[in-house]
Amino acid sequence: MVMKMDSNFNVGNRVRDLRIEHGLSQEQLAFSAEITPSYLGQIERNLKSPTIRTLEKICLSMGVSLAEFFSTSPATPDLDPISKQVVSQIYNRSDEQKLHILGMVKEITRYLDHS
């Protein structure tokens, strides 16, 4: 797979756009990525450049791969913002936890379908 990347790529803007798209505050994302909200704000304003490790932690917190982060083409164009939030909540969970969550989601949808 060939990744398209814009030569004018802006890391801070991309972090901010993805954070907003995932419905996260700076505080929520910073906590999840184990950085300070102040540092995240500096990254988003392009005052600081994160290390690859920090950027990876930010991406993982939103359920986004580094390849998706740097790609100019949307990775999941068919997911609405709420679905993306659901995916980001389970992304870093173990397979066992994901299976439990899937079971709960199935039960909830069965209930909703019969209501």
Beta strands, then each sheet from edge to edge (+ up, - down):
end
